[in-house]
Amino acid sequence: MYGRILLSMIISLFTYRVVLQQLGVDDYGIYNVVGSVVAIFNSLRGLFASSIQRCLNYESGRGDENRLRLVFSMGVNVQLIIALIFFIVVEIVGIWFLNNEINIAPSRLYAARWVFQFSVITAIISIMTIPYDAVMISRERMDVYAYVSIFEAVFKLIIVYILVVSPIDKLILYGALQLLVAIIVRVICGAYCRTHFQESRYLRCWDKDIFKDMSHIAGWNFFGNTAYALTQNGLNMVLNVFGGPVVNAARGIAYQILSIVTQLMSNIGLVFNPYSVKAYASGDKDKMFRMLHFSSKLFFLIIMIVVIIVTFLTGSILQLWLGVVPEYTIGFVRLILVHSLLRSIHSPLNTIFLSVGNLKKYQITEGIILSVPLLLSYIGLRFGAPYEFVFISMIVMEIINYVAIIRIAKKIAELSIKEYLKQVILPCVICIFIALVAYICNETFITCVWSSIAMSIITIAAVCLYMWFCGFSLQDRQQILSIIRKK
C-alpha cells in the first residue's frame, strides 16, 4: 500500500504538468469548473462507504457467511439509491449551471457539456465500485487493492500519451478517457470479487436492520465530515477577506501537500481498520487495543518522516516544484504539517469508535471543537493577528479535541488511558522533542541545502531508532521483522 501511494503520487505530479500543457490553461480550467459541479454532490459517494466497510468487517469477524452476503447485497442496494439521487440532482443543477452561469467562451460550451456528462457517468460508476472495494479490504486483500490502484495510475500515463498524439478535441477526449478508466476498474474489481469471494454475488433483498445500522454510522460520519468541510472552507474565506488572493494561493499550496499526507494516512488506515473491527466482533478487546497502540505509533512514525523531510527543506522543495513561491507559503506549509502530525495519532482512535459502532458523542464533540478555529481566526485576524494565526488555532483546538476524544474512548470503548499514555503518547512526545531540537539547530546554524538534507536524514534515523528500541514493544518488533522476512 505504501509503495502504491508513492508510485501514484509520482505519476500524478508528472501527469498534472503534461495534461495542463496538452489541454491548455483555458480547457484545463473548463474541465476543473465542470468537474467541480459534479464534485459538490460527489460527497454522497463516500456517505455509506465507511458503514458498508464496517458492517462487512464486523460480520467477517463473527464468521457468518450468510450475513456477509446479505450485507454486501444491501451495500449494492444503498449505492444504487445514492447513484440515482446523485444523477437526478447533479443533472438538474449541472445543466442549469452550464446554460446560465458558467463563464467560458461560447465555442467551448459544446465540449463542456460532453465533459459534464462524462464526469457524471464516471462518478456514478465510482459509486457502484465501493461495495467491491469494501469486500477486498474486509478480506484484507491489500495486494489486489494496491495492484488495481497502480493500474489506475499507470493508465493515467497512457491517457497523457494519447492526448499528445491524438488530433481530436483534447478536452472531450480527456473526459472520455477518464470514464474509460472508471469502467475498466469497475469491471476488474467486480470480476475479481465474484470469482474469489462468495459474499460478493448479489442477492436481491432488503434488510431493514442492516440498513438501519448502515444509516446510523453514515449519518454521524456525514455530520462530522460536513462540520469539518464547512470549517475548512470557511477558514479559506476568512483568509480571503483579510488577506486576498495571495494568501489563498499560499493556503492552496499548503493544502496540496496536506492532501498527500491525508491520502497517506487514509490508505494506511485501510490496512488496520478491518483487523480492529474483526477483533471487536470476535469479543477480543485486548487484541483491538494492541492494534490501536501499534497502529498509532506506526501512523505517527510514517507521517513524522514526511514532516521532517518537508519541514527541513520546505524552501528548496517549493522552489523546485513551483519555481516562484508565493508569500506566506513556507510558514503555512510547516504549520499545516504540524497539524497533520497531530491528526496522525488521532486517526487510529477513529477506528475504535467505528469498531464499537458508537459514533454519536464522538462526532458531536469533534464537530463542535474543530469548528472553533473558524470563530477564533475571524476574531484574531480582525484584531491584526498574522495569517499564521489561522493554522495555530487549528493546532491548539486539535490538541484539545484529542484529549476530549481519549476521554470519550475510555467511556465508550473502555480504553485504558494510563496504558495509552505509556504506549503511545510518551514515545510520540519524545520523538517530537528530538525533531524539534534538530529543527532549531537546522534553522539556526545551517545555511546550505546539502547540510539540511544531511540533518534531516540524521533526525529521521534518530527518531526511527528511538521508536524501534523504546517505542515499539518486543511483540511489535517481532511482528514487523516477520513481515519483512516474509516479503
Buried (B, 14 or more C-beta within 10 A) or exposed (E): BEEBBEBBBEBEEEBEEBBEEBBEEEBBBBBEBBBEBBBEBBEBBBBBBBBBBBBBBBBBBBEBEEBBBBBBBBBBBBBBEBBEEBBEEBEEBBBEBBEEEBEBEEEBEEBBBBBBBBBBBBBBBBBBBBBBBBBBBBBBBBEBBBBBBBEBBEBBEEBBEBBEEEEEBBBBBBBBBBBBBBEBBBEBBBEBBBEEBEBBEBEEEEBEEBBEBBBBBBBBBBBBBEBBEEBBEBBBEBBEEBBEEBBBBBBBBBBEBBEBBBBBBEBBBBBBBBBBBBBBBBEEBEBBBBBBBBBBBBBBBBBBBBBBBBBBBBBEBBBEEEEEBBEBBBBBBBBBBBBBBBBBBBBBBBBBBBBBBBBEBBBBBBBEBBBBBBEBBBEBBEEEBEBEBBBBBBBBBBEEBBEBBBEBBEEBBEBEEEEBEEBBBEBBEBBBEBBEEBBEEBEEEBEEEEEBBBBBEEBBEBBBEBBEEEBBBEEBEEBBEEEEEEE
